[in-house]
Amino acid sequence: MPWEVFWAYSSSSGLNPITAMSFSYLHEDEQDFKDLFSTLLVSLPLTSHRVRFSRIDHTFTTEEAIINLGSLKFSQSNRMPDPKDGARIVTTTTTTTFSMAKEMARTMCKRMLEARFVESVEGKTDFSVRNSVWQLTPKGMHILARFCQRNGIYQRHVNQLLDSPRNMMQLVIMEREHETDKLNTDEATVHVVFRRFAGDTGPNLKSNPNQSDSDSMNDYATGLIGVKMQRPKRGDKDGLYTFTGKSIFNWLMNCCTVMENKEVFELARLFLSHELISPIGDDAAANAAGEPHRFTASKHSHYAITQKGMRVAGWITSPNGSVNGEATVQQRLPPGVVRDSNTNRMTIIIRDPALRLLFREYLRETHCEENLAFYVEVKAFLADYERAKRGPSTPRLEVIRETLASAYSLYNAFLAPGSPCELNIDHNLRNALAGRMTRAVGEDEQMLMSLDEVASLFDHAMNSVFKLMASDSVPKFSREPKYARMLRDRNLDGMLSAFAASSSS
C-alpha cells in the first residue's frame, strides 16, 4: 500500500530553486519505514497524558498519530558559503511531506506497534480507540535518536524524551541486502547476532527459578544482555541452560532492527538449523517427528543452548583454542604479496556482512559510526545511479530527480558544513562538493549532467572515507580484545590470505 512522498528544494540565495520532486513508495523498505516513524514522532507534541490516576510523560494518543500522518511535513535547512561569493551565505531547505489516508495511517501505526517501536500505556493491542495513550519503547527511542542525530534535529520536546532514563537501548543493527532489503543471514552473521542473543559475558539467569516469562519490553531495555535463561538444576553437571520460545521472540524483536514477525521467525529457525539452540521436552519430540527446524514463539515451548552455541557465544573454547575444533588454515602467498594490509582488511570487512556488523558496533563504541554509515549509503546511492544509467537510453526525469534527492539527503547529513554527522574529508574535495550542491540545477535537460558530477564527487568522498577507516579504525578494531576472538572465529587471517593471493593473480 503506497504513501506519497514529496521532496522540494529551495534556496534563499537568489539562485533558481531546484524543481520540486515527488514520488511514491509502493514497497517501503526498512529505512523508509524507520524514517516515517521518526518523522511522525518529531511532529507530535509528546506531552503528558492521564492514564487512570497518574500522568505519563512523553506520550501521544491514537488521534494525534492518525491526524499527523494525514499530512506530515519534515524540513531541513543547511547554511553554507556561496561558491561564487565567499562572503555570502546560501541556505538550502529540503522538505519531505508524507501524505496518507486515515485507514493507511492506522495500518502504519499498527506496523509500528508490531515492530516494537511503540507500546500502549493501557495494554491496548490496536489503534481503534482514538483516546488510547501510547509511548515509545527503548527500541523506538534508539531509532528516533539515530534519525535526529543524522538530520540535525534539536527540538526541546524530542530531546527531553531522548534524555530520559528509558533511552538506553543499543540495538543490533542488522545488515540487509540493498536491492531486496532482505536480512543478510549467512552463517557468520547469524553467529554474531547469536553472540549478543546468548550474552557474551555468560548466561542472563532468572533471579527466581519460578519466575514466569514477562511481556515487558523493559526485560531487555539495553540490548546488551542476553535472553533470560533458567539455570540447570543443582547438582546436574550435564544440565542445560533453557529459555522459552516466547523469550527468544521477545529478545530478537526488541533488541534487533527486525521489522516484522517473519524476520524473527527466520532468525530463530537459523539458530536451530545451525545447532546453536535445540528444542527440549515435547518440542524435541515434535521436531523429530516433523519439520526439524520448526520454531514456536510460545511460553510453553522450551529450548536450550547447545555446546556449539556456548562456543559461538564465547562461554567456552575448544581444547585447541579454535572454534568448533577447526584450526585456521594459513595459505601460502606468492612472493611479494602483502597479506596483512589494512586496506585489504577494510575491503574484506566491507564485503562481509558479519564483519561489517562487528565493525559497526566497534565504530559506535568509538563514536565514529558515521564513517561506515556514509560509505555504505553512498555505495548504495552509486549503485542506484548506475542502474538508472543502464536503463533506457535517457533516464526518466523523475528517476533523475529521485536520485538527486537522495544525493542532497546524503550531503546534508554527512558533508555540509555543520551537518550533524560531518565527516573529515579533504578540504578541496569539500569545497568542490559545496560548490556543486549549491549550484542551481537549471533546466530539466541539465539535471543528468548535474547528477553525473554529483556521483563523481561522491565516489571520491567515499574512497577518502574508506582510506580513513583503513588507516585509523581498522588497526584498532583488529587489536581490540573484545573483538579479537570473533575475528579469529571468522578466520579473518585466512580471508586476508585468500584475498591477497587472488588480487595478485
VOBA-914928 format. One record per residue (C-alpha): residue number from 1; x, y, z. Coordinates in pm, 1 decimal. Each point is the difference from the previous one (the first is absolute). Layout:
<atoms>
   lumgu         px         py         pz
     NUM          X          Y          Z
...
</atoms>
This chain:
<atoms>
   lumgu         px         py         pz
       1        0.0        0.0        0.0
       2      167.1      322.8     -114.7
       3       37.8      328.7      175.0
       4       95.2      317.7     -183.4
       5      327.6      177.0       69.3
       6       86.1      343.2     -137.8
       7      351.2      149.4       -5.6
       8       58.7      369.1      -62.6
       9      318.0      207.0        3.5
      10       12.4      377.2       25.9
      11      276.7      255.1       45.0
      12        7.9      340.1      169.2
      13      310.2      108.9     -191.0
      14     -179.4      127.6     -305.8
      15       98.0     -307.9     -200.1
      16     -267.8     -175.5     -200.1
      17     -174.4     -253.4      224.1
      18       28.0     -363.3      -92.4
      19     -318.0     -140.9     -145.5
      20     -229.0     -170.9      251.3
      21       29.6     -378.0        2.3
      22     -268.3     -256.3       75.9
      23      -20.5     -377.5       -1.8
      24     -184.3     -290.4      160.4
      25      123.7     -282.6      219.9
      26     -188.1     -301.1     -126.5
      27      201.7     -235.1      220.0
      28      166.4      187.5      283.0
      29      325.5     -146.1      125.7
      30      139.5      -10.4      350.7
      31      159.4      345.9      -15.2
      32     -312.1      161.5     -148.1
      33     -210.3     -149.1      277.8
      34      237.6      118.8      273.8
      35       13.0      347.7     -154.6
      36     -379.2       17.0      -16.8
      37      -26.7     -105.0      364.6
      38      261.8      254.0      109.9
      39     -152.5      282.3     -202.7
      40     -335.6      -72.1      162.9
      41      148.4        9.7      349.3
      42      178.9      329.3      -68.3
      43     -332.6      150.5     -108.7
      44     -188.8     -111.4      314.3
      45       -7.4      220.1      313.1
      46       86.1     -300.3      224.6
      47     -161.5      153.5      305.2
      48     -123.1     -170.4      317.4
      49     -335.5     -182.2       -4.7
      50     -210.0     -124.3      287.2
      51      -35.8     -376.1       26.7
      52     -216.0     -114.8      289.0
      53      133.4      194.1      301.4
      54      334.9      120.8     -131.0
      55      148.9      203.0     -284.9
      56      251.4     -160.5     -234.5
      57      259.2      230.7     -160.2
      58      108.4       -1.1     -367.4
      59     -311.9     -175.6     -127.6
      60     -248.9       43.9     -284.3
      61     -351.3     -116.3      -86.3
      62     -133.6     -202.0     -291.0
      63     -179.4      307.9     -133.8
      64      318.4      212.3        7.5
      65      191.5     -264.6     -195.8
      66     -271.1      -51.3     -263.4
      67      -49.0      374.2      -58.5
      68      373.0       66.5      -32.5
      69       52.0     -287.2     -243.1
      70     -271.3      149.5     -219.3
      71      226.3      294.1      -86.1
      72      352.4      -40.9      130.1
      73      276.4      248.0      -86.8
      74      368.9       -8.5       84.4
      75      244.9      277.2      -96.7
      76      379.3       31.9       19.8
      77      203.6      315.7      -55.6
      78      372.4       22.3      -70.5
      79      205.7      319.8       -7.9
      80      321.3       14.9     -202.8
      81      216.1      255.8     -182.3
      82     -106.2      100.0     -351.2
      83      255.7     -159.8     -237.6
      84       -4.1      322.2     -207.1
      85       32.0      235.6      297.3
      86      161.9     -128.5      320.9
      87     -141.0      292.6      202.9
      88     -353.8     -104.1      -88.6
      89     -193.3     -279.0      178.2
      90     -226.8     -237.8     -189.2
      91     -283.2     -173.5      186.6
      92     -136.1     -315.0     -163.3
      93     -320.1     -148.1      139.7
      94     -116.0     -356.4      -61.3
      95     -362.4      -80.3       74.3
      96     -148.6     -349.9        6.1
      97     -376.5      -40.0       22.5
      98     -174.7     -331.6       72.2
      99     -367.5      -19.7      -84.2
     100     -232.8     -293.1       63.3
     101     -367.2      -79.6       55.1
     102     -134.2      -71.4      348.8
     103      -18.7     -378.4      -42.3
     104      352.6      -12.5     -139.6
     105      115.7      210.2      296.4
     106     -164.0     -246.8      239.0
     107      172.3     -288.9     -181.4
     108      338.4      171.5       31.1
     109      -56.8       54.7      373.6
     110      -78.0     -369.4       35.0
     111      328.3      -85.3     -173.7
     112      187.4      226.0      242.4
     113     -162.1     -187.9      287.8
     114       87.9     -340.8     -148.1
     115      359.9      113.2      -58.6
     116       20.9       92.5      371.2
     117       63.0      369.2      -69.8
     118     -290.8      100.2      223.3
     119     -202.7     -159.4      276.5
     120     -333.9       70.8      162.1
     121        2.3      153.1      344.7
     122     -338.4     -164.9       62.3
     123       63.5     -345.2     -148.1
     124     -178.4       67.4     -330.8
     125       79.9     -216.8     -298.9
     126     -122.9      221.1     -286.3
     127      -64.1      360.0     -100.0
     128     -378.9      -18.2      -14.7
     129      -70.0      219.5      306.1
     130       73.6      367.7      -69.0
     131       95.2       90.3      358.8
     132      233.6     -295.0       61.1
     133      337.7      113.2      135.4
     134      330.5     -121.1     -146.2
     135      367.9       39.4       82.3
     136      327.3      -87.3     -171.3
     137      180.6     -318.9       92.1
     138      377.7        3.1       58.7
     139       31.0     -137.9     -356.1
     140     -211.8      284.0     -137.0
     141      205.3      259.2      189.6
     142      324.8     -143.3     -139.8
     143     -131.7       28.6     -356.4
     144     -129.2      353.0       62.4
     145      334.1      105.2      153.4
     146      195.6     -121.1     -306.6
     147     -241.9      185.4     -230.3
     148       35.7      324.1      198.3
     149      377.4      -29.8        9.5
     150       27.1      -55.9     -372.4
     151     -239.4      281.8      -90.8
     152      115.2      252.7      258.0
     153     -335.0       24.1      178.2
     154       10.4      189.3      328.4
     155     -352.1       43.3      129.9
     156      -60.0       44.1      369.3
     157     -283.6     -250.6       38.2
     158      192.7     -266.2     -195.0
     159      322.8       59.7      193.3
     160     -186.4      -29.7      330.5
     161     -124.4     -342.3     -107.1
     162      341.5     -115.0     -123.3
     163      165.9      122.3      321.1
     164     -235.2     -210.9      211.8
     165      133.8     -307.5      187.6
     166     -200.9     -232.3     -226.3
     167      221.1       83.7     -299.9
     168      281.8     -251.1       51.5
     169      -48.2     -253.0     -281.6
     170      296.8     -110.6     -214.4
     171     -167.1     -178.1     -290.9
     172      164.8     -266.6     -211.9
     173        2.0      177.4     -337.1
     174      -82.1     -283.6     -238.4
     175      174.3        1.4     -337.9
     176     -232.2       -7.7     -302.5
     177       37.6      -60.6     -372.6
     178      -34.6      334.5     -174.5
     179     -204.2     -114.4     -299.3
     180     -247.9     -225.3      184.3
     181        8.4      147.8      355.5
     182       16.8     -358.2      131.0
     183      207.5      -82.9      306.4
     184      349.7     -134.5      -56.7
     185      -26.0     -345.0      155.7
     186      327.5     -169.9      -85.5
     187      129.4     -223.9      278.1
     188      268.1      243.5      121.5
     189     -252.7      283.7       37.0
     190     -237.3     -230.7      186.5
     191      287.1      -84.6      237.7
     192       62.5      368.6       72.4
     193     -367.5       58.3       80.0
     194      -11.5     -316.7      209.7
     195      295.2      115.1      208.5
     196     -200.1      306.4      104.2
     197     -312.7     -212.5       45.2
     198      172.5     -247.5      233.3
     199      201.3      265.4      184.1
     200      375.1        2.3      -60.0
     201       73.7       36.7      372.9
     202     -197.9     -309.5       97.9
     203     -364.4      -96.7       50.4
     204     -255.1      259.8      112.9
     205     -156.4     -209.6      275.1
     206     -343.9       50.7      144.5
     207       24.6      120.6      359.2
     208     -293.2     -220.6       95.1
     209      -19.1     -352.3     -150.6
     210     -378.7       18.8       14.7
     211      -11.4      335.8     -177.0
     212     -232.3      -13.1     -297.8
     213       76.0      160.5     -333.7
     214      -92.1      367.0       -9.6
     215     -144.1      197.2     -288.2
     216      179.4      313.6      118.7
     217      236.3      156.7     -251.9
     218      205.2      123.9      294.1
     219      132.0     -355.5       44.1
     220      252.1       81.1     -274.4
     221        2.5      378.6       20.7
     222      370.4       34.3      -83.1
     223       48.0     -279.3     -255.9
     224      338.0      -69.0      162.7
     225     -101.0     -305.6      201.4
     226     -107.8     -334.3     -136.5
     227     -335.1     -172.6        8.1
     228     -127.0     -101.6      345.6
     229       97.1     -357.5       77.4
     230      -82.1     -261.8      258.9
     231      308.6     -148.5      168.6
     232       44.8     -380.0        8.9
     233     -125.6     -180.2      307.9
     234      244.1       -5.8      290.1
     235      243.2     -288.2      -20.2
     236      -77.6      -70.1     -366.3
     237      343.3       34.0     -164.2
     238     -138.6      -76.3     -344.3
     239     -302.0      226.3       45.9
     240     -110.9      248.6     -263.0
     241      -59.1      374.5        7.6
     242     -355.7       32.5     -126.8
     243     -236.4      272.4     -119.7
     244     -340.6       17.0     -164.5
     245      -99.6       68.1     -356.8
     246     -176.1      311.9      120.6
     247      324.8      129.8      153.6
     248      184.6      -62.2     -328.1
     249     -264.3      193.6     -193.3
     250       -1.3      289.6      247.6
     251      377.8       40.6        4.6
     252       37.6       -5.9     -379.0
     253     -290.0      238.0      -59.0
     254       97.5      242.5      277.9
     255      378.4        5.7      -44.9
     256       53.5      -23.0     -379.5
     257     -103.1      215.9     -294.1
     258     -246.6     -263.3     -120.5
     259     -327.3      148.3     -117.9
     260     -236.7     -293.8      -34.4
     261      -87.1     -325.5      175.5
     262      113.3     -204.2     -299.7
     263      354.3      137.0       38.0
     264        8.1     -110.7      365.1
     265     -119.5     -348.7      -95.9
     266      265.5      -15.1     -272.1
     267      278.1       79.8      249.3
     268     -132.7     -244.9      259.4
     269      -17.3     -279.9     -259.9
     270      359.3       78.4      -97.4
     271      105.8      -33.3      365.0
     272     -153.9     -347.2      -14.6
     273      137.1     -101.6     -338.7
     274      353.2      108.5       96.6
     275      -35.2     -203.1      321.9
     276       52.9      297.3      229.9
     277     -317.0      -87.6      190.7
     278     -207.5     -316.6       14.4
     279     -360.0      -74.1       99.5
     280      -53.3     -200.6      316.8
     281     -288.4     -196.5      150.1
     282     -312.7      -30.2     -210.7
     283      141.7      244.1     -255.8
     284      295.8     -229.7      -67.0
     285     -238.3     -287.5      -68.0
     286     -213.4      217.3     -228.7
     287      306.1      110.5     -196.1
     288      122.0     -357.4      -31.7
     289     -335.7     -108.8     -138.9
     290      -47.2      293.0     -236.6
     291      188.5      302.3     -123.9
     292      347.9      -10.7      161.1
     293       40.2      377.5       33.7
     294     -352.2       98.5      100.6
     295       -7.6      293.3      244.6
     296     -291.8       83.3      229.0
     297      -11.6      340.2      172.3
     298     -190.3     -121.3      305.2
     299       69.4        7.5      372.3
     300      -81.1     -372.5       -1.5
     301      275.1      -79.4     -254.8
     302      344.0      -58.3      149.9
     303      346.0       20.8     -152.8
     304      355.2      -42.2      127.2
     305      334.2      141.2     -106.2
     306      220.2     -271.6     -150.0
     307      372.2      -61.3       50.6
     308       60.3      158.5     -339.2
     309     -214.0      295.0      106.1
     310      211.1       43.5      313.5
     311      318.0        5.0     -210.2
     312     -145.0      251.7     -246.2
     313     -115.4      217.0      291.4
     314      351.6       -8.4      142.0
     315      -91.1     -176.8      325.1
     316      235.8     -291.1      -68.1
     317      281.8      -69.0     -244.8
     318      100.0     -316.8     -179.5
     319      304.3     -190.5      133.9
     320      238.6      121.5     -270.1
     321     -109.0      361.7       25.7
     322     -194.1        7.5     -325.8
     323     -372.9       11.1      -46.2
     324     -182.2     -323.8      -77.3
     325      332.7     -184.7        7.9
     326      105.0      151.0     -332.3
     327      351.9      137.5      -21.1
     328       59.0      307.1     -212.5
     329      146.5      -88.9     -335.9
     330      277.5      234.4     -111.3
     331       40.7       20.9     -376.2
     332      342.4       34.6     -163.0
     333       31.8      332.1     -178.1
     334      187.5       79.0     -321.3
     335      328.7      189.0       47.4
     336      -49.0      374.8       57.2
     337     -367.8      -23.1      102.1
     338      -87.0      185.0      321.4
     339     -266.1     -194.3      189.2
     340      -65.7      217.2      302.7
     341      -67.3      334.2     -169.0
     342     -255.2      216.6      182.5
     343     -144.2       95.9     -338.5
     344      -60.0     -370.3      -69.4
     345     -152.9      -39.5      346.9
     346     -233.6      291.6      -65.3
     347     -102.5     -145.6     -336.7
     348      -85.2     -334.9      158.8
     349     -191.2      164.9      284.7
     350     -208.5      202.0     -244.8
     351      -84.3     -307.7     -207.7
     352      -78.1     -237.7      287.6
     353     -334.2       64.9      179.9
     354      112.9     -161.3      328.1
     355      325.3      197.2       18.3
     356     -183.5      316.8     -103.3
     357     -245.4      -50.3      286.5
     358      285.8      -42.4      249.1
     359      190.2      298.5     -141.8
     360     -313.0      215.5       24.0
     361      -34.0      -87.4      368.3
     362      365.0       91.6       59.7
     363      -40.4      332.9     -182.2
     364     -312.5       74.4      202.6
     365      197.9      -54.2      320.5
     366      278.1      230.7     -123.6
     367     -247.5      266.9     -121.5
     368       83.9      -12.6     -370.0
     369     -275.3     -222.6     -139.4
     370      -86.7      277.8     -246.8
     371      304.3      -95.8     -212.4
     372     -133.2     -348.6      -73.3
     373     -357.8      127.5      -33.6
     374      114.1      250.8     -263.8
     375      202.5     -258.2     -191.8
     376     -283.6     -253.6       -8.3
     377     -266.1      256.6      -92.6
     378      207.2      161.3     -275.5
     379       81.9     -343.1     -141.0
     380     -375.2      -71.2      -15.7
     381      -64.5      342.6     -154.9
     382      260.7      -61.2     -271.4
     383     -147.9     -343.4      -71.3
     384     -342.7      161.3      -49.7
     385      159.5      265.8     -220.9
     386      168.0     -265.3     -217.3
     387     -325.8     -193.8      -33.7
     388     -177.0      316.7     -111.5
     389      272.2       62.7     -258.7
     390      -24.0     -358.8     -128.3
     391     -375.6       34.7      -48.8
     392     -158.0      176.1     -298.5
     393      231.2      196.3     -229.9
     394     -106.8      314.1      189.2
     395     -106.2      -59.7      363.2
     396     -345.8      127.8       84.9
     397       -8.2      347.8      150.2
     398     -164.5     -122.5      320.7
     399      278.2     -259.6       49.4
     400      265.0      271.8      -33.4
     401     -187.9      216.9      247.9
     402      -35.8     -283.5      250.4
     403      370.8      -78.5      -22.4
     404       92.0      366.4       44.9
     405     -230.6       11.4      301.7
     406      196.6     -288.2      153.5
     407      323.8      183.3      -73.3
     408     -115.2      313.0      179.8
     409     -113.0     -207.3      296.9
     410      344.8     -160.7       25.3
     411      176.5      333.9      -40.0
     412     -211.1      169.4      267.3
     413       58.5     -286.0      244.8
     414      372.7      -62.5      -45.4
     415      180.0      267.9     -200.7
     416     -160.0      343.7       34.5
     417      185.9      235.4      237.1
     418     -145.3      -46.0      346.8
     419     -197.1     -310.0     -101.3
     420      -90.9     -233.5      289.0
     421      233.0     -279.4     -112.7
     422      261.2      215.4     -172.6
     423      290.2     -205.0     -132.1
     424      368.3       83.4      -14.0
     425       84.9       15.4     -371.6
     426      250.8      188.4     -213.4
     427      -52.7      378.5       -1.9
     428        4.0       30.9     -380.7
     429     -245.8     -285.4      -41.0
     430     -229.7      157.0      260.7
     431        6.3      332.0     -190.0
     432      -72.8     -174.4     -329.9
     433     -298.8     -178.1      155.8
     434     -129.2      324.0      153.8
     435       29.7      174.2     -333.1
     436     -178.8     -276.6     -186.9
     437     -279.9      -45.2      253.5
     438      -80.6      373.0       27.1
     439        6.2       63.1     -373.9
     440     -337.8       31.3     -169.2
     441      -95.7     -309.3     -199.3
     442     -154.3      203.6     -278.6
     443     -227.6     -143.4     -266.9
     444     -117.1     -359.0        0.7
     445      242.4     -113.4     -273.0
     446      294.9      115.0      216.0
     447      -99.1     -216.1      296.3
     448      170.8     -312.9     -131.4
     449      327.5      190.0      -44.4
     450      -35.8      130.5      355.4
     451      -61.8     -353.0      127.4
     452      313.1     -127.2     -178.9
     453      210.5      266.4      171.8
     454     -156.4      -72.7      340.9
     455       59.0     -375.1      -37.9
     456      366.4       54.6      -90.9
     457       57.6      222.2      304.6
     458     -176.8     -246.3      230.3
     459      218.0     -280.6     -134.8
     460      311.1      202.1       93.5
     461     -141.9       73.9      347.1
     462      -86.5     -366.5       54.8
     463      354.7     -107.4      -89.1
     464      141.2      266.6      232.3
     465     -207.3     -130.3      292.1
     466       99.3     -357.8      -85.6
     467      370.0       92.1       27.9
     468      -63.9      178.3      330.5
     469     -169.6     -305.9      150.6
     470      271.6     -231.1     -134.7
     471      286.2      204.7      143.5
     472     -154.6       99.5      333.0
     473     -290.6     -221.6      111.7
     474       87.2     -340.9     -144.5
     475      331.9      -46.9      187.5
     476     -163.6       93.7      331.1
     477     -299.3     -223.3      -72.5
     478      228.7     -294.8      -78.0
     479      183.8       41.8      331.0
     480     -307.1       56.2      217.5
     481      -21.6     -303.4      238.8
     482     -379.7        5.3       -4.5
     483       -2.1      -75.9     -374.7
     484      328.5     -190.7      -43.8
     485     -151.5     -343.8       65.2
     486     -295.5       66.1     -230.4
     487      241.2       98.9     -276.6
     488      185.5     -328.7       52.1
     489     -332.1     -184.7       -9.0
     490      -75.4      162.2     -334.6
     491      349.2     -105.5     -116.8
     492       94.1      352.5     -106.1
     493      364.8     -104.2      -45.3
     494     -101.7     -270.7     -245.5
     495     -227.4      244.3     -185.2
     496      288.2      249.8      -22.1
     497      229.1     -265.9     -142.7
     498     -255.7     -103.4     -261.7
     499      -77.3      361.1      -92.7
     500      367.6       97.6      -30.9
     501       73.9     -307.1     -211.2
     502     -296.4       62.3     -232.8
     503       88.1      368.6      -34.6
     504      351.3      -85.8     -118.3
     505     -105.3     -255.1     -261.9
</atoms>
